[in-house]
Amino acid sequence: MIILKSQEEIEKMCRACRIVGSTLAFLRDKIQPGLTTRQIDQFADEYIRSADAIPAFKGYRGYPATICASVNSEVIHGIPSDRILEEGDILGVDLGAYKDGFYGDAAYTFPLGRISSKAERLLKVAEEALYKGIQKAIQGNRVSDISHSIQRHAENNGYSVVRAFVGHGIGRDLHEDPQIPNFGPPNRGPRLKAGMTLAIEPMVNEGGFEVVIMDDGWTAVTMDGGLSAHFEHTILVTSSEPKILTEMN
């Protein structure tokens, strides 16, 4: 069931989402070669709690950390560890916050120092794909209009979109209806209405779209070892333009 949010509920969601955006902005200024992903996880945990919110991922379905930290060929759900980040790596950070009964969720893939031109282009196209999808999140469109726009932009630039994981509705629960794939034909699925809150999150691979889950039961990596980039915003469908709730201010 898709839940339309009231104005009061939207205001509460905005508070959770602002914390998510500001946490990512805080991490952007912290992330550098030489740090471990565990240290970055600790930075995020402390920042979210200092904002009087709760890390949304920690303990969710048994997940052990505050952020998902996915490096290079890791697509999503990388568990923070003592792995030391190196110059040229790319780091996907996915995080959520829970406040006043509502969730916010966003992700950004950060470059570590100087990265290769091929990694730089992947990040650019993947982030563009996110915004292409967001542009379609308008009242009257259908869910798959978002999906199709993301897939078309990624594939027109020579990349693939991951199919094993999808975006989702969000609100009182971290994952709500509808599911939002990053691929598929347009004009399919539920009609978008004002008051819907959606987490749109393309995962774009430089090679094939296939992924493998590692032995930890969480970390998904590209099957062919190619790089992957992940970008996500929580957005609100309105009667006019979509509103991004998790801007990195």
Secondary structure, 3 states (H helix, E strand, C coil): CCCCCCHHHHHHHHHHHHHHHHHHHHHHHHCCCCCEHHHHHHHHHHHHHHCCCEECCCCHHHCCCCEEEEECCEEECCCCCCCECCCCCEEEEEEEEEECCEEEEEEEEEECCCCCHHHHHHHHHHHHHHHHHHHCCCCCCEHHHHHHHHHHHHHHCCCEECCCCCEEECCCCCCEEEEECCCCCCCCCCECCCCCEEEECCEEECCCCCEEECCCCCCEEECCCCCEEECEEEEECCCCCCEECCCCC
